[in-house]
Amino acid sequence: MNLLIKTAIRTLFTFTSRKKALEKSELILRQYAKLADGLSSEAGQRCIEVPPMRGVDEDMRKWSFFMILEHNAIVNRSMTATVVQLARGEELSGPATINPKTDVMPSLLADASQFKDFADSITSHIKAVKSLKRLRGTGTSPHPVFGDFDAHEWNCMFTFHLGLHLPQAEYVIGKAKASR
């Protein structure tokens, strides 16, 4: 990956406060909720191929809206576990140790129940992070693209990741609704 992009992401995270990252997560949750509002099960399960998009790997380009939600919930739980364990000085275990390439793939059977799981994963993250004392300067864990992150950087990555998949979700919903 381009060194300039890595530097830009790390700089962004350095200047993002815990409060700002959590507020942005809440905002993004509301944006996803608007997309889901009134969505039929059929439209939500329709796999739509998106054009190449920043942060959307080739094997993630033909997903349904519900698959995007499931993927995000899996990743959210992993990042929450990572933030909490790093902040507490614990050895990473459980969801914090998933394979970021294979263990985050959603099921083709993802359905409307994914929205609740997705929303719960965000509200649980926010609650967990608010309960932690220190995020900056903790131990670190490697991100597969950006290198070692401390708990603060993982918290920022949580929000950043949600935002990466939002344009994908918007595109998929637009096409799914149009092809009724």
N, C-alpha and C positions, 0 to 999 in steps of 0.2 A: 504494500500500500504506500501511497505517496507520503513522504515525510511531512510535507506541508499540511496534509489533511490530518495526520496524527497530531501534529503540533497544534493545529487549530482546535481539534476536539479537546485536547488536554488543557489548552488555554481557556476554552469555553467553560469547562468543568471547574477550573481554578476560580473563575469569577462568578460561578453560580452558587448561591447560598443554598443551604438545606431547605429553607422555607420556600425559596423560589422554585426549586426542583419539585417539591411536593405540591405546590400550587399548580404548576404546569401539568403534573400527573392528573390532578383533579379536573383541570380544564380538558385535557385530552380524553378522559373518561366521559365527560359530558358530550364531547364531539362524537365519540363512538356510539353513545346512547342515542344521539340524534339520528345517526345512520341506521341503527337497529329499530327505531320507532316505526311501527306499522309494517315492518318487513315480513313478508310471508315466509313460511318455512321453505317453500320451494325456491324462492329467490335467494334466501340465505344459504342454501345448500348448492346453488349453481356455481360450478367451477368456471372461472373466467380467467383467461390468460391476459396478463398485464404486459405492457411494453417494458423493456428494461428500465428499472428504477433504482435509484440510489438506495443501497442497503437491502435490496430484495435479490437474494441469490437466484440463480437460474432454476434450481429445483424448488423454489418457492413462488414461481411466477404464475402457476395455474392452480390457484386455490379458491375456495368459496369464502364468503364473509365469515361463516362460522369456523372454518379452518384457520383463518387469520386470528380470530379470537382465541381459539384453542392454543395455537402456537404462542401467542402473547402471554396467555395464562401460564403455560409451562415455563417460559423464559422468566416471567415475573416472579414466580415462586422460587426459581433458582437464584435470581438476583437478590431477592429479599433474604433468603437464607445466607447468601454470601455477605451481604451488608451486615446482618445481625451477628454472624459468627466472627467476622473481622473486627467489628466494633467491640465485641466481648473478648477478643483475644483468643478465641477458640480455634481448634484445628477444623478445617473445612470438612464437612461430611453431608451425607444425604443429598438433598436437592442442589446444594452448592457444588457438587462434584459431577454433575451430569456432563455427557459429551455434547458440546455445543453444536455439533454438526448433525448427529443422528438422533439424540434424545429429545429434540425440540420439534420434531415433525408431527403435524396433526394427523388425525384419522380422517379418512374419506367419509366416514359416517358422522362427522361433527354436525351437531344440530343446534336448535335454538337454546338448549340448556347451556350452551357455551357462554352466552352473554352473562349469566349470573356468576359462573365460575371466573370469567374474565374480570368482571366488576369486583368480585370478592378479592381477587388477587391484588388489585390495585388498592382497595381500602385496607386490606391487611398489611400491605407494604407501608402505607402512610402511617398507620397506627404503630407498627413496629419501629419505624424510623423515628417517630416522635418520642418514643420511649427510651431511645439510646442517648447516652451522654456525648461521646466524642466519635466523630466520623473521620475527620481529617487526621492524617499522620498515624493511622493504624497499620497493622500488618497489611500485606498486599496479596492479591491473587491475580493470575494472568488472564487478561481478556484475549480471546483468540486473534483479534486484529490490532488492538491498540496497546498491548503490553500490560504491565502490572498496574493495577488499580487498587487504591485503598478503599475503605468503606464509603467515603464521600464520593469518590469517582464512580463507584458502582451504583450509588444512589442516583447520581446524575445520569448514568448510563441507562438506568431503568426508564427514566422519562424520555431520554433520547431514542431508545429502542421503540417505545410506544409511538413516538412521532414518526419514525421511519416507516412503520407499517400503516399509518393513517392515510397517506395518499393512495396506497395500494387498496385499502378498504374502500375509500371513496370511489375509486375507479371501478372496483368490482361491483359495488352497490349500484352505481350508475348504469353499468352495462346489464346487470341482472334485472333491474327494474325495467329497463328499456326493452328487454327481450321477452317480456311477458306474453 
